[in-house]
Amino acid sequence: MRAIRPRSQFNLQPAKKPKGKTLTLEQKVVNRGISKIRIRIEHVISGIKRYRIIKDQCPK
């Protein structure tokens, strides 16, 4: 069975440090860029949770 995902959805994963070695400068730059994107997304998710935008209903 195959999962259906929207075309606009993609997955970015940082490069892992190889055992006993270090990351190249290019890998570090890419990881930092991914981290910046992830931080912004995490802040949005925490804002949604903080203000209970999804969980609570507005009183009538």
OpenMM code with the backbone's topology and positions (N, CA, C; nanometers):
from openmm import Vec3, app, unit

residues = "MET ARG ALA ILE ARG PRO ARG SER GLN PHE ASN LEU GLN PRO ALA LYS LYS PRO LYS GLY LYS THR LEU THR LEU GLU GLN LYS VAL VAL ASN ARG GLY ILE SER LYS ILE ARG ILE ARG ILE GLU HIS VAL ILE SER GLY ILE LYS ARG TYR ARG ILE ILE LYS ASP GLN CYS PRO LYS".split()
positions = [
    Vec3(0.0840, -0.1171, 0.0000),
    Vec3(0.0000, 0.0000, 0.0000),
    Vec3(0.0893, 0.1245, 0.0000),
    Vec3(0.0563, 0.2199, -0.0830),
    Vec3(0.1376, 0.3400, -0.0976),
    Vec3(0.0698, 0.4589, -0.0317),
    Vec3(0.1459, 0.5381, 0.0427),
    Vec3(0.0907, 0.6578, 0.1062),
    Vec3(0.0735, 0.7679, 0.0020),
    Vec3(-0.0329, 0.8430, 0.0160),
    Vec3(-0.0595, 0.9531, -0.0762),
    Vec3(-0.0201, 1.0830, -0.0067),
    Vec3(0.0670, 1.1596, -0.0716),
    Vec3(0.1102, 1.2879, -0.0173),
    Vec3(0.0919, 1.3959, -0.1226),
    Vec3(0.0614, 1.5183, -0.0780),
    Vec3(0.0523, 1.6283, -0.1744),
    Vec3(0.1874, 1.6534, -0.2415),
    Vec3(0.1846, 1.7038, -0.3616),
    Vec3(0.3096, 1.7294, -0.4336),
    Vec3(0.3933, 1.8388, -0.3684),
    Vec3(0.3272, 1.9302, -0.2979),
    Vec3(0.4003, 2.0412, -0.2361),
    Vec3(0.4704, 1.9991, -0.1072),
    Vec3(0.4449, 1.8806, -0.0593),
    Vec3(0.5050, 1.8342, 0.0652),
    Vec3(0.6377, 1.7647, 0.0359),
    Vec3(0.7400, 1.7987, 0.1116),
    Vec3(0.8694, 1.7336, 0.0946),
    Vec3(0.9370, 1.7202, 0.2304),
    Vec3(1.0411, 1.6440, 0.2353),
    Vec3(1.1091, 1.6134, 0.3601),
    Vec3(1.2567, 1.6495, 0.3471),
    Vec3(1.3055, 1.7326, 0.4389),
    Vec3(1.4477, 1.7673, 0.4430),
    Vec3(1.5077, 1.7075, 0.5688),
    Vec3(1.6128, 1.6313, 0.5521),
    Vec3(1.6797, 1.5736, 0.6673),
    Vec3(1.8247, 1.6196, 0.6676),
    Vec3(1.8751, 1.6606, 0.7845),
    Vec3(2.0147, 1.7017, 0.7921),
    Vec3(2.1091, 1.5822, 0.7753),
    Vec3(2.2301, 1.6116, 0.7325),
    Vec3(2.3315, 1.5066, 0.7170),
    Vec3(2.3826, 1.4663, 0.8545),
    Vec3(2.3958, 1.3362, 0.8757),
    Vec3(2.4492, 1.2863, 1.0023),
    Vec3(2.6014, 1.2798, 0.9946),
    Vec3(2.6643, 1.2996, 1.1084),
    Vec3(2.8092, 1.2908, 1.1157),
    Vec3(2.8513, 1.1446, 1.1057),
    Vec3(2.9398, 1.1134, 1.0116),
    Vec3(2.9867, 0.9745, 1.0017),
    Vec3(3.0677, 0.9367, 1.1266),
    Vec3(3.0596, 0.8113, 1.1622),
    Vec3(3.1302, 0.7631, 1.2810),
    Vec3(3.2806, 0.7837, 1.2657),
    Vec3(3.3400, 0.8550, 1.3604),
    Vec3(3.4842, 0.8783, 1.3593),
    Vec3(3.5306, 0.9872, 1.2628),
    Vec3(3.4381, 1.0573, 1.1978),
    Vec3(3.4752, 1.1617, 1.1022),
    Vec3(3.3973, 1.2891, 1.1335),
    Vec3(3.4205, 1.3917, 1.0557),
    Vec3(3.3476, 1.5168, 1.0725),
    Vec3(3.2719, 1.5492, 0.9437),
    Vec3(3.1750, 1.6392, 0.9557),
    Vec3(3.1009, 1.6833, 0.8380),
    Vec3(3.1843, 1.7822, 0.7578),
    Vec3(3.1622, 1.7848, 0.6282),
    Vec3(3.2314, 1.8830, 0.5442),
    Vec3(3.1669, 2.0194, 0.5659),
    Vec3(3.2347, 2.1232, 0.5226),
    Vec3(3.1825, 2.2593, 0.5375),
    Vec3(3.0501, 2.2738, 0.4623),
    Vec3(3.0402, 2.2126, 0.3446),
    Vec3(2.9167, 2.2193, 0.2654),
    Vec3(2.8003, 2.1531, 0.3405),
    Vec3(2.8256, 2.0391, 0.4024),
    Vec3(2.7214, 1.9702, 0.4787),
    Vec3(2.6777, 2.0539, 0.5995),
    Vec3(2.7721, 2.1203, 0.6635),
    Vec3(2.7391, 2.2052, 0.7773),
    Vec3(2.6520, 2.3232, 0.7352),
    Vec3(2.6817, 2.3816, 0.6193),
    Vec3(2.6027, 2.4945, 0.5682),
    Vec3(2.4602, 2.4492, 0.5358),
    Vec3(2.4476, 2.3343, 0.4723),
    Vec3(2.3151, 2.2804, 0.4392),
    Vec3(2.2376, 2.2496, 0.5671),
    Vec3(2.3016, 2.1879, 0.6644),
    Vec3(2.2356, 2.1566, 0.7917),
    Vec3(2.1883, 2.2835, 0.8614),
    Vec3(2.2667, 2.3887, 0.8557),
    Vec3(2.2268, 2.5148, 0.9188),
    Vec3(2.1038, 2.5731, 0.8496),
    Vec3(2.0984, 2.5651, 0.7171),
    Vec3(1.9816, 2.6124, 0.6427),
    Vec3(1.8566, 2.5337, 0.6792),
    Vec3(1.8696, 2.4020, 0.6891),
    Vec3(1.7572, 2.3168, 0.7290),
    Vec3(1.7130, 2.3535, 0.8705),
    Vec3(1.8078, 2.3794, 0.9582),
    Vec3(1.7769, 2.4152, 1.0959),
    Vec3(1.6978, 2.5456, 1.1033),
    Vec3(1.7338, 2.6434, 1.0208),
    Vec3(1.6621, 2.7716, 1.0202),
    Vec3(1.5170, 2.7532, 0.9782),
    Vec3(1.4950, 2.6694, 0.8785),
    Vec3(1.3579, 2.6415, 0.8332),
    Vec3(1.2807, 2.5707, 0.9438),
    Vec3(1.3440, 2.4741, 1.0052),
    Vec3(1.2773, 2.3943, 1.1085),
    Vec3(1.2396, 2.4788, 1.2300),
    Vec3(1.3257, 2.5713, 1.2690),
    Vec3(1.2979, 2.6573, 1.3839),
    Vec3(1.1728, 2.7400, 1.3591),
    Vec3(1.1595, 2.7960, 1.2389),
    Vec3(1.0411, 2.8764, 1.2077),
    Vec3(0.9145, 2.7922, 1.2136),
    Vec3(0.9212, 2.6709, 1.1621),
    Vec3(0.8052, 2.5815, 1.1651),
    Vec3(0.7692, 2.5453, 1.3087),
    Vec3(0.8694, 2.5150, 1.3907),
    Vec3(0.8443, 2.4806, 1.5310),
    Vec3(0.7801, 2.5975, 1.6051),
    Vec3(0.8212, 2.7205, 1.5757),
    Vec3(0.7617, 2.8374, 1.6403),
    Vec3(0.6155, 2.8543, 1.6015),
    Vec3(0.5830, 2.8292, 1.4761),
    Vec3(0.4434, 2.8374, 1.4314),
    Vec3(0.3591, 2.7322, 1.5030),
    Vec3(0.4088, 2.6101, 1.5107),
    Vec3(0.3348, 2.5031, 1.5775),
    Vec3(0.3134, 2.5373, 1.7248),
    Vec3(0.4144, 2.5906, 1.7929),
    Vec3(0.3993, 2.6253, 1.9340),
    Vec3(0.2995, 2.7396, 1.9517),
    Vec3(0.2950, 2.8340, 1.8568),
    Vec3(0.1968, 2.9417, 1.8632),
    Vec3(0.0555, 2.8896, 1.8506),
    Vec3(0.0361, 2.7933, 1.7628),
    Vec3(-0.0959, 2.7317, 1.7468),
    Vec3(-0.1366, 2.6619, 1.8765),
    Vec3(-0.0443, 2.5904, 1.9373),
    Vec3(-0.0753, 2.5214, 2.0622),
    Vec3(-0.0981, 2.6210, 2.1761),
    Vec3(-0.0189, 2.7265, 2.1801),
    Vec3(-0.0281, 2.8245, 2.2876),
    Vec3(-0.1641, 2.8925, 2.2896),
    Vec3(-0.2113, 2.9305, 2.1754),
    Vec3(-0.3385, 3.0008, 2.1674),
    Vec3(-0.4561, 2.9064, 2.1458),
    Vec3(-0.4304, 2.7776, 2.1495),
    Vec3(-0.5344, 2.6749, 2.1376),
    Vec3(-0.6232, 2.6985, 2.0157),
    Vec3(-0.5621, 2.7327, 1.9069),
    Vec3(-0.6354, 2.7628, 1.7840),
    Vec3(-0.7095, 2.6410, 1.7327),
    Vec3(-0.6491, 2.5255, 1.7476),
    Vec3(-0.7103, 2.4046, 1.6935),
    Vec3(-0.8020, 2.3385, 1.7969),
    Vec3(-0.7595, 2.3342, 1.9220),
    Vec3(-0.8273, 2.2557, 2.0232),
    Vec3(-0.9621, 2.3137, 2.0684),
    Vec3(-0.9655, 2.4424, 2.1013),
    Vec3(-1.0852, 2.5021, 2.1591),
    Vec3(-1.1754, 2.5614, 2.0524),
    Vec3(-1.3032, 2.5650, 2.0835),
    Vec3(-1.4001, 2.6294, 1.9959),
    Vec3(-1.4326, 2.7681, 2.0534),
    Vec3(-1.4625, 2.8614, 1.9669),
    Vec3(-1.4996, 2.9955, 2.0096),
    Vec3(-1.6377, 2.9920, 2.0740),
    Vec3(-1.6559, 3.0617, 2.1858),
    Vec3(-1.7888, 3.0664, 2.2459),
    Vec3(-1.8860, 3.1460, 2.1602),
    Vec3(-2.0122, 3.1044, 2.1605),
    Vec3(-2.1123, 3.1726, 2.0773),
    Vec3(-2.1837, 3.2795, 2.1530),
] * unit.nanometer
topology = app.Topology()
chain = topology.addChain("A")
for resn in residues:
    res = topology.addResidue(resn, chain)
    for name in ("N", "CA", "C"):
        topology.addAtom(name, app.Element.getBySymbol(name[0]), res)
